[in-house]
Amino acid sequence: MNYVPPSPSAETDAFRFDNSFARLPSQFFARVDPTPVAEPWLIKLNRSLAEDLGLDVDTIERDGAQIFSGNSVPAGAAPLAMAYAGHQFGTFVPQLGDGRAILLGEVIDRSGQRRDIQLKGPGQTPFSRRGDGRAALGPVLREYIVSEAMFALGIPATRALAAVVTGQPVYRERILPGAVFTRVAASHIRVGTFQFFAARGDMASVQALADYAIDRHYPDVKNDERPYLAFFKAVVARQAALIARWLHVGFIHGVMNTDNMAISGETIDFGPCAFMDAYDPKKVFSSIDQFGRYAYASQPAIGQWNLTRLAETLVPLFDPVAATAVDLANDALGEYGAIFQRHWLQGMRRKIGLAGEEEGDLDLVQGLLTAMHQADADFTLAFRRLCECAVSPGADTALISLFAEPTAVTSWLADWRKRLEREPGTTNERTVAMRAVNPAYIPRNHRIEQAIVAATEDADFSLFEALVDVTSKPYEDQPRFMSYADPPQPDEEVRQTFCGT
């Protein structure tokens, strides 16, 4: 039976949809419309992103509450819930899918890139299982803040287009205001999407999905002698680079399940994510990560584990001879560690002001991280203050004050300055370069929590707006927001973050 799209209730061509995923075979998704809500109102529209997407901003701003709540389906949309599986904390679940998300459709942005526009929290889908398909206000605000902060930090990530309050409660541990988040992504194809079909022995669909992903994200590999192997290697390279960049800013994803790893190489799904305050390689925030599987320093290894699961779905496409195909997969996976290490060390060199490369640089970087860990120093603030130390030893005092045990860092500073003597460029040039990679502002957990509490309890969105504003320019000093650079006081510290489902 052919699908007949619903009559649009918002008579607008503001989105100019071109829905390629909806043209795939029916087993890739379920057709479903958002469930209307009572009294939606628009919390925030990301106007600059809307303009980049080539949308009719004035129309969208006028009708935003209806469109982004799911009450009005724009002309040209093809609403659907995507099918996927996934390993959740190491345990395979053969059917997950979009249980509280609906893909409205795709647009071609002003740079010629295809982008998904998806609603999160618009009601039940065939994949909801026992869930209500809704989102609470807190997780919506968290995802808006963090995804836009990641973009401003220069880290590939899904984007926030809009947030809407539904006017209806959702029922979790307590009654909370309902909301809908509009997410923009290069695509929502995940490792788990491939696993969904591989688990069913449907290699025709695995191949069709790989062809689609290549066309959409990796067209350069189409003419390779082994295009599917080249595709896999490209995904490996992007994921290694992405996770290295997470570590550079102290980001902890919190739920690196295979259904939360995007084939495009973007950071996706900001549920229990957090940025570290005091540096601790074993740091975990997620309330559901009881055994530290996704701790800060474990993320690179988990990335490789997830990619191994992707390789398992693609191996039959690598070579008709099974043993050869497995060897090719293992060789590709074996490249991951070197790619990650190269990106990570390059980024860490830049953070401490090194443009050149010397054999002892890794030890120098590890020495600073060890001192930070032992002395409970704030990760973001320590690197930001180090920028000033590159200009003047007089700035050392401010950095040393972050360390509970100063002697470790004073010794390190002496070694660092000897290394800088062999670097080209002036001290001012070095400081400018360091400030461009060491943010002054991150969306600190206590600030996010304060914004969520104010919005949820008092319908006060001023703290949310301020946090979005300050983190949109993370590398700039902003005098009126100086306190946002500070770590939490002991009574403000957030020890756990939550998924929000």
N, C-alpha and C positions, 0 to 999 in steps of 0.2 A: 504494500500500500504506500503510495507516494505521500510525502509530508506536505501539508499545506500550511504555510506560515500564517500566524494569526494576523488579523487586521490591526495595523498599528494604531495605538491610541494616542500617539504623539505625532501629529502630522508635520514632520520635519525631516529634511534630508541633511541635517547638520552633521551627521556622522559619515556619510558616504562610504558605507560598508562594502567590503569585498571579501566574502566569507569562504576562504579556501578549505579550512578544516571541515566545514559543514558539507563539503562536496566529497569527502571520503566515505567509504562504505558505512552502513548503519551500525555495524558492531563497534565502531570507534566512539560512540556517544549515544546519549538518549535525548530526544527532543523534549524540552520542557520550558514552560514559561514561568517567570517569577510570580510569586503569590502576592497580590496587592496588600498594602498595609493601611493603617487607619489615618494617621495625620503626619505625613512625612514633612520634614523641613531640612533644608540644606545647611549643614554645619560649615563646610568649606569646599570650594571649587579651586582646583589648581589651574588657574588661568593660563600660566605660561606653558604648562604641559598641554592643555587643550589647544592652544595656538600651535604648538609644535606638531600636534596630531592633525592639524588642518581642519579642526572642527569650527563650527559656527558658534563662537563663544557667547555672543549676546543671546542667541536662542537657547543655548544650553544653560546659561545662567538664569534665564527667565523660567525655564521648565525643569531646572535641575532637580528639584525635590521629587518630582514625579518620575523623571527618567531614572535617576540614580537610586531610587527606592525600589524600582521594578514595577511601579504602578503603570507606567507608560512605556510600551515597547517601541523604540524608534523605528521609523521606516527603514527597511533594508536589513534589519537585524535578523539573526537566525539563532534564537536562544537554544542552548544545549548544555548538557552536563557531560563532561568527558569521562571515559572509562579508563581506569588504571588500577594496578595492584601495587604491592610494595612490601619491603621488609621494614617493619616497625620495631625498633630496638632489637634488630637481629632476627625477628620472627616473621616469616613470610605470611602475608594475608593475600589470598588470590584475587579478592575483589574489594576495592575501596571506592574509587571514583569520586566525582564532585558531589559530596553529600550536602554541602552548604554553599555551593558556588554555581553560577550559571554564566557561561560565556555568551555575551550578547553578540559578538561578532568581531571582525577585524577591519582595521583601516590602514591605509597607506599614508605614513606621515610625510612631512615636508622634505625629509631627506631621502624619501623613497623606500623606507623600511616598513615592513608589514608588522603591525602591532595588534595584539589581542586586547579587547576591552571586556573585563569580567566583573560581575557583581558577586560579592561575598556576603552571605547572609540574607538572600532574597527569598528563602523558603525551601521547602522540601523538594528533593529530586528522587529519581528511582534508586540512587545510591545512598540515600540518607540513613538507611537502616532504621534504627529507633530514634534518630535525631530529629530535631525540629527544623533543621535547615536555616536557623537564624543565627545572628551574631549579636553579642552584647556590645555596648558602647565602648567599654574599656579596650578590648582587643582591636576594635576598629581604629581608635585613636592611636594605640601603640603602633599598629602597622603603618598608619599614615606618617607618623613622626619618624619611625626608623627607616622606612623605605626611602623617604625623601632625604633623610640624613645620609644614607648610604650613597645615594646619587650625588649629593653635594661633596662627599668625600672622594668621589671618583671611582667608586666600586660598582661594577655591573650589578644591577638590582632591578626588580620590578618597581613600578612607580605608583604613586597615589594620585588618582584623578579627582576623586570626590569622596566625601563622607556625609552620610545622611542619617538623621534620627528618624525612626519609623513611627513614633507615637504609640508603640505597643511594647509591653514588657516581654522579657525572655526569662525563663525559669532555670536557674543553675543552682548553686548552693543557696542562693537567695534571689529575690526578684530584682532584675536589673533593666535599665532602659535598653531597648533594642536599637540596632543601627545596621546600616549597609555600607560596605566599603567598595569603592570601584577601583580595581587594579588594572594596570596596563603592563603588559609583558611582551617580550619578543615572541614568545609563545608559551603555552602551558604544557608542552610535551616534557615528560619526566622519564627517568630511568624506569619508574614503575609502569609507565604506559607500555613500554616494550615488554616488561615482565607480564603484564596482563595477557598478552597474546601468546607469549612463549609458554606460559604455564598451561595454556589450553592446547599446545601443540599446533597452533595456527601460524605456521611460518610464512604463509602467504601474506597475512596481515602484518607480521613483523617486517617483512620486506617492503610492503607498501608504506608502512610507517617510516622506515629508514629512508626510502626514496623521498617521501614528503619532507622529512627533517633535513635531508641533504639539499633539496631544492630551496628550502626556506632559510636554512642557517649556514650551510657549508657548500655552496654551489661550486666552489673551486675544486672540490674532490670528485666531481661527476665524471671527469675524463681520466681519472687515475686508473692504473692497471687493476687495482683492487679497490674499488670505490668504497665498499663497506668497511674495509679495514682502515682506509684513509679517513673515513668519517669517524670511526671509533678513536683513532689517534688524535683527531682534531678535538673531540670532546674531552679526551684525557688532558690535552694541553690546556684547554680553557679552564677545566676544573682545578687543575694544579695551580694555575695562575690566580684564579679566584680565591682559593682558600689561603694562599700566601697573603693576599691583600687583606683578608679578614684578620689574620694574625698581626699584620702591621698596625691595625687600629684597635686591637684588643677585643674584637667582636667574637661572640660565642653564639652560634646559631641555635643550639639548644635541642633541635629535633631533626638531625640529619638522616632521616629515614630515606629510603630510595625513592619514595613518592614525593620527597621534598628536594630532589636534585634535578634541576632543569637542564635539558639537553643543550639549550642555548648558551649556557655558561653564566646565567644571571643568578643572583641570590634570590631565593623565592621562599615564601611562607615564614613570616616573622612572628610566630606564636610566642614561645617562651624565650625568645632571643634576649641578649643583654650585652652591654659593653662592660668590661672589667673596670673596677676602680683600682684597688691595690693589685699589683701583678702577682698572679699565682697560676702556674701552668696547669694545675689540676682543677681550676675553678669551674664550678657547675652552678647554674642558676635554675635550670628547668626543674619544676616540681615533679615531673614524671620521669626524669633521668636519675633514678635512684642509685644506680651503680656507676655513674660517671662515664658512661659510654661516649657521650658527646662533650666531654670536657674540652677546655680551650686547646691544650696541646695535643689532644687526641684527634682533632679535626682532620689533619692531613692524612692520617692512617685510615680514618673512616671514609674519607673521600676515595681512597684507593679501593677500599672494601666495596663501596657502592659501585665503582666503575667495574670491578670484577663481576658484579651481578649483571651489569649491562653487557659485558663481554659474553657472559653465558647465553644471553638471548641472541646475540649476533653471530656467534661462532659458526653456525652452519652456512652463513653467507660469506665467510672469509675464504673458504676453499672447499671444494667437494670432497677432498680427502680429510677425514676427521682429525687424524693426528697432526697433519700440517696446519689445519685451521687452529687447533689448540696451541701449537707452538707459536703461530703468528699472534694469537691473542696474548699469550704470556709475554712475548717480546714487547708488545705494545704497552702492556701493563707495567713491565719492568722499566719503561721510560718515565713513568709518573714521578718517582722519587727524585730523579735528577732534575726534572723540569720544576717541580715544586721547590727544591732546595735552591736552584738558581734564582727563581723569582723571589723567594723569601730573603735570601742573602743580599740580592741586589737592593731590595726595598729597605732592609735593615741598614745597609751601608748608607743609603741616602738619608735615613733617619738620623744617623750620627755624623753626617756631613762628609762622607767619603765619596769622591767621584771616581777615584782609581780603585784598583784591586790589588791586594797583597795577600800572601798566604796566611798571615796571622789574623786577618779580619774577622773570621768566624769566631776565634777565641776572644777577640775584643768585644764583639757583640754579646757573646754568651756571658762574658764577665760582667757586663752591665746588667743583663737580665738576672743573673744569679744574685748580684748585690741588691737589686730591686726586690726580688723575692724574699731574701733573707731579712731585709729591712722594712718590708711591708710598704714599699713606695708606690705611689699612684702612677699607673702606667702612662696615661695620657699627659698628665701634668709634668712628669719627669722628663719626657722627651721634649715637650714644649719649652721647658726651662733650659734644657741643654742647648737649644738654639741660641740663647743669649750668652751662654758660656763660650760659644765659639767666637764671640766678639771680644769678651773681656773676662778675665779670671775673677773680676769683682762680682760677676753674676753667680759664681759658684755657691755663695752662701744660700741663695734662694733654692737652688737645687738640693744642696746637702740637707736643708731643713726638712725635706720630704722623707729622709731616710732615718729610721729608728736607730740604726747603727752607722754613723757617718764615715768611719774609717774605711769601709769597703769602697765607697764611692770616691773618696778623696784619692785613694790609691789608683782607682780606675781612671780618674780624670788626668792624672799625671801620664799614664800610659797613652791615653787618647790624644793628649796634646803632642806627644812625641810622634804619634802616627800622623797627626794633621800637618806637622812640619814637612812631610813629604808629599803633601797635596798641592795641586795647582790652585790658582785663584786667590782672591783677597778674602779677608775674614768677613767683610760685608757681603760679598757674593755668596760665601758659604752659608751665612746665616739666612739670607733670603731663600736659598735653595732648601735649607732645613725647615724653615717655616712653611714652605709650600707642601711639605709631606707630613708634618707633625701638627695635627689639629689642636687648636686651643679649645674647641668645643665639640663634644659628642653628646648624643642624647642619653645623659646619665640616668640610671635606673630610678633614682629617687625623684628626679625631675619629671620623668614620665609618670611615675606613680602619683605625684602631686597633681599633675594635670588631669589624670584620670579621675582621681577622687573629687576634684573641684567640679569636673564636668558631670560626673555621675550623681554626686550628692546635691549639688547646687545649681546645675545647668550653667556653670560658669566656665566658658571656654577661653578665657583670657590667658591662662597658663599654657594651654595647648597652643594657642596662636603664638605666644612668645617663644615657646620651645621650637616650633616649626621655623619661626623667623631666625632665631639665633643659630640653629644648626644648618640653615641654608647657606651660611657663609663660615664654614668651620675653621678656615685657615686665617681669617681676619681677626685682628683685635677689635672688639666692640665694647667701648668703654661703658655703655649703659647696661651691658649684659655681663660684666666682669664676673659676677658671682656665679654665673652658669658654668664657668670653667672650674669651679671648686669641687672637690670630692665631697661626698656626704658627711655630715656630722654623724657620730655613732648612733644617735637616735633616729637618723634619717636613712640609714643603710637598708637597702632592699636585698634580702638574702635569697628569695625565691621569685621566679617568674612563672606564669601559668599559660597554658595553651589557649584557653578561651573557647574550646569547642563545647 
